[in-house]
Amino acid sequence: MRSAFPGLILPWRFAAYITGIICVWIAIGSPLNAFDDALLTVHMVQHLLLMSIAPPLILLGAPQLPLLHGLPQFFARKIVGPVLRCSLVRRLERIAGNPAFCWFAAAIALIGWHIPAIFELALRWPWLHQLEHACFLGTGLLFWWPVVQPWPSAPRWPVWSIPLYLFCATLPCDALSAFLAFCDRVVYPSYLSAPRIFAWSPLADQQFAAALMWVAVTIILVVPAVIVTTHILAHREEREPHELLTQLQRIASQTHESSTHDVS
């Protein structure tokens, strides 16, 4: 595709996509995965990678076009095309692409999987733990979709709503992080009997994990909000002189027409 259309897939998009895939591997395929039942901090690092870091990088890579191009032509035309044009799929796409749905899906996944009873079950049952990881990655992709707007999607809300959308996303994380950080007991009992890798008590591990999630998520969400806000203000500054010039030209034209009419 690059040989036919050199500007179609830019190098930075390729780098973003590969970095996102590497983040997914670090979370669930690297040796880090072996310590998630021993340290809550490691578990939180996994969640950050799967929900907040890998999804925006993958979407910035705009992988839809290369993936569709890589499919067999017969399969793409006869199966994928009709399925994507199906009315039910289009209806689901409209629901899933709504920023409100994306926000609530991510918030429910974040809070739901950290409920102590469900968290403990995920530590005991490997299949549920894998489902948890898939849920974090899936809702992460949903959450970042309205922010990145990868091809071929179109924005559903005005661009000025994106900083507000990102700010509101910090609220569930802040609530969860504050609860874990200031709780005077270990919320997840499995870590009380887990082997100690460092000289941390289970409560200190929980507090460090909460602080890490609190600070990291805030930074990850604030940075794109600042970028979008700066972009909006820059475009506004570019528009204002043009709009002023247009108004002056209109006033001058009206004045000229009025003077011409008076002379007549």
N, C-alpha and C positions, 0 to 999 in steps of 0.2 A: 504493500500500500504506500509506503514511503517513497519507493522508486517511481510509482505512478503519480503520487501527489505529495511532493516533499513537504509542503506546509500543513498537511492534514494532521499528523501526529507530531507535535512539537517535543523536543527532547525533555523539557521540564515535565510534561505530562507523563511521559514514559517513566521518568525518575520518580514522580509522585506515586504512580501505580505500583511500581516495584517496591518502593519503600513501604507502602501500605500492606502489600502481601507479606513482606518481611516482618512487619509488626504483628500480623496475624500468626505467623509461624513462631515468633518469639513468645507469644501468649500461650499457644496451645501445642506447639510442636517442639519447642526447645527444652533444655533441662530445667528451665524456670517452672514448667508445669509440674515437676516432681515435688515442688516445695509449697504448692498452694494449700495443702492440707496441714502444713506445719506452721506457716506464718500467714496471718491475715493480710499483712503488708504485701506479700507476693500475690495474694488473691486480688487485692485492690489494683495492683499493677496490671494484672491480666485484664481486669474489667476496664481500666483506663485505655489500654491498648485496643481492646475489641470494640469499645463503644465511642471513644472520643478521639482517638488518634488514627487508627487504620481506616475507618469509614470515609472521613473527608479526603484523605490521601488517595484512596481508591477511586472516589468519585471525581477528584481533580484529574485523574488519569484518563477520564472519558473513555471507559473500556467498551461501551456498548457497540460502537461502530467496528472496532477490530474483532470483537467476539462474533458479531453477526457476519462479518466478512469471512471469518474462519470456518463458519458452518458450511457443509455441502450445499451447493446451490439449489439442488432439488429439495432438500430438507427445509432450507430457508424460505423458498417460494411456496411450496405446497403445504407446509405444516406451520412453521413459525409465523409467516405472514397472515394466513387466515385466523390463527389463534389471536394474534395481536389486534386484528381488526374486529374481533368478536365483540358484540355489544356488552356482554357480561364482563369481559376483560377491560373494556373501556370504562365501564361503570366502576369497577374495582380500582382502576388506575386513578379515576377522579377522586375517589375516597382516600386512597392511600397517598395521593399527591397533595392532599389538603394539609397545609402547615399545622392546623389545629390537631388533626389526627396524628401527624408525625410527632408533635410535641407530647401528646398524651400517651402515645405508644411507648416512647422512650422513658417518660416519667413513671409509668406503671411498671415497665420492665425493671427499672432501677430500684424502685421501692419494693416491688413484689418479690424479687429474687433475694433481697436482703432481709426479708422477714425471717426471724430466727428459725422457725420450724421448717420453712422451705429451704433455707440456707443449709441447715443441718442435714436434711434429706439429700441435697445435692452433693454434699461431702461423702455421704455413705453410698449412694447409688451412682455409678459411673455414667450410665445412660442419661440420668437427669442432669448430671454435671455437664455433659456434652450438649444437652438441650439448652442449658443455661447459657453456655458460650455462644451457641448459634443464635439464641434470642438476643443477646447483647449485640452481636455483630449485625443482625438483621434490623433491629430497632435503631442501631447507630446509623446504618445506611439510610433508613427512613428519616431520621432526625436531621441529618446533614443534607438531604436532598434539596429542600427549599433554599438552603444557604448557598450551596455550590451551583445548583441548577445545571446539571450535566446535560449534554445533548441527548435526546432531542426535546427535553422538557421545556415548558414555558412557565414563567412565574405566575403563581396564583394570587399572591398578595403584592401590594406595592413595595418597592425596595426599602422604603423608610421603616417598614415593619420588621425587617430582619434584625436590626440591633435590639429591638424590644423582644423579639422571639428568642434571641440568644440570652438576653438578660433574664427572662422568665425561666429559662432552662436551668439557671443556676439555683433557683429556689428549692426544688426537690433535693438536689445534691447538697445544698447548704443544710437543709433540715436533717438529712441522713448523717452527714459528716458531724454536725453539732451533737446529735444524739450519741454517736459512737465515741466522740472525743470527750464529752463531759459526763458520760455514764460512769458511775463508780463501781461497776461490775463488768465481768466479761460477758458479752451478749451472746456469743456463740460457744457453748460448752465444749465442743470438740477441741478447741485450741487449749483448753486447760490440761488435757492429757497428751497433747502433741509433743513430740521431742523438741527440746530447746536447741535451736541452731546457734543463736546468739545469746548474749547475756541479758535478754529482754524477758521481762515477765509477760504473761499473756495480756495483762491490762495495758502495759506499755506498748506492746505490739499493736493492740487495737487502737490506742490513741495515735500512734504514729501513722497507721493506715488511714485513719480518719483525716488527720492533718494533711497527709499526702493527697488524698482525693479532694479535699476542700480546696487546697491551693492550686493543684494541677488543673482541675476542671474549670476553676475561675479564670485562670490564665488562658486556657485553651478556648474558652468561650468569649473572653473579652477581646482577644487579639483580632479575630475576624469581625467582631462588632465595631472595633475602631477602624479597621480597614474599610468596611462598608460605609460607615459614617463619613470618613474622609473622602471617599469616592463620591458620595452624595453631595457633600459641600463643594467639592471641586467642580462638579458638573453645574451646580447652582451658580457658582461664581462665573463660569463660562457663559451661562445663559443670560445672566443679568445684563451685561453690556449689550448683548445682541437684542434683548427685549427693549432696553432703553433706547437703542438706536432705532428700532422699529417704531416705537412710540413717537420719537422725535420726527421721524420721517412722516408718520401719519398726521401729526400736528401740523408739520410744514405743508403737507399736501392740502389739508383742510383750510389752512390759512390762505394758501395760494388760490384755492377755489373760491373762498369767500371774497378775497380782494378782486378777483376776476369778475365775480358776479356784481360787486359794487360798481366797478368801472363800467360794466355794461349798463 
